[in-house]
């Protein structure tokens, strides 16, 4: 299914909950020109992102070992052309402030997320180069 | 020894000791100094009389008179000094006083050189008396003038000055008048009027009256000294009496039957004196206390009653009322009030009052009245004219409003926790020295009792239920994690729904065969169902944790299991803050007898503290092991550590290094200071103990020990 060229959109999801990845995956099955990667382990996910250089990276904040904030900090400088979306159920204004204002994300969604809105955002970000 | 000599000796002793004691009480005061001078002069004069009483030859008599007259001359000098220092006019009358002193000095010299009189003759059956020379008349005139001058000023002031000082002056005037009258009769024989100098006794009376004045009207504030002197004089008299009686008895009676050697009679006397000394002393002390120092007894009784009742009272209103009513009764006051700091620490309210409409008054803590008293470590006494003039108008005005003449600030640890105000006495009498001296003690006791009651009040009002409080404290810090735990399942549910909707929008399901569509939909529903279960579990865990336990249930508890339960609550939080957990559970660690939920609470509390200590990135090590006859559960963190001075206080209730204000900044770590106190109380309930080790910058270790069931614990905290 892979097509050469920048027409192929790539999305990487890093979330420790496997169900999240399975739902997104099911949806992305319908978009032939988008390749969807995911990992439930942050380290692994970061490696995938570095390798694939996706258009959009979806991150969950709360993860064991390395949390989403740190993964974001690590990946951002390495992937200048990539857009980042953070999803989180963590109810802490200070953290949100840090992520949105200090580090900077392209979108921030609070759980429970509306799948359609997230998808819309992903495609919007993919358009912008 | 003649009667005169005896009186003379008595006078000399009492004057001398009195003067000395007064001086020692306050060596720097002009009044006390001049009183010493006066006392010495009277003693000299009296001693002269003693000498005269015993004189057998004209030469002895002459010498006696020289001493006596020197005393007389000096008495006047000292007397004027004393009077004017009492009246506060030393500076004003400086010139006249110096003139008098100089003149007296001249006469002193004349006396020594026998220029006032040259010889003595036996005037009457009472003894030798000098024959006067011309210069004597000059002196006599001067003597009269000095006496009159002093008495005149005393009389004038006593009419003018009111209140306490006026009474003082009156007493000095009267007693001096009596004394000089008595002493003055001694001049009569000088002028050939043959009256025996027995009225000398009035000099003793003068000493007595002055003593009374001092005691009752605070003339020189030396009541204890006066008491000592009176007791001493009394004892002296008694001893003398015993000696004379014993000697008389042995000489008149016993000698008839056997020969009693002087040694034996002396021994007998000594024996009697020693026997009677202590009981006599005690009797005299009690009598003087009861009759002369009645008020002191009252104050002692007051304090005793007060301390017995209020220290154990825990209702703050009752304490305040009791203090006020006790003071009202024993001091017989017209009005009074007690003002207390409110729990909000922002203002003060009148807890109770009588004789004045002040019940609903409030004072702001920044008000001048309050600030002034906060800086005043002693009480304010409006009956002291000097103090009254020095007080700011704002303060006197406030006190008058409260109908108060005495205002006592109540301090506990440099914090003004209240104010006690006392009005005038019903009898309109002024507060005596003893009362004023004891009031600060009453105030201290009041402060302690009030503070105890207030603390208890706070405890009662916050309805501390140990286990519940620990839970609430723990739950507060877990809300972010709990919320997350529930949001995840909710997220999955919404994603499932979102997926179905999205796929429908994309038209996926139009093309799908029925059974595949069913498959998708129902698998999504299964997922939703599972997530509902998951969310419910989280809620159930939380609510069973939050539920108030009926009683502590003692059962065998596996500490490792309790630790894991507690850790489960903290997993998300530890993740979020980058805290790693190391587990080192010992093998074969016996179970302990405790309540599982309580132990979980305790461990959770400590884990929360550890989390706060670390703040960001660190390690928490948990372990369980057996230590002899105890089982240990330990939580170590690599956090900020606790300083030694805090270390000894961390288990104290209300001690905390965290922010206890209502600061709403989320970043501020909050604390009530009750966590570890409650933890320790809970552990104690199970016969356990808790210990802490810490090093600033390195970390802290909390060790909890439980006794191994069936064995006595080694030692308790």
Interface residues (C-beta under 8 A of the other chain):
Chain A: X17 X19 X20 X23 X24 X26 X27 X30 X62 X63 X64 X67 X70 X87 X89 X90 X91 X92 X93 X94 X95 X111 X112 X113 X114 X115 X116 X118 X119
Chain B: X479 X480 X483 X484 X486 X487 X488 X490 X491 X492 X493 X494 X495 X496 X497 X498 X499 X501 X502 X503 X505 X506 X508 X527 X531 X572 X575 X576 X578 X666 X667
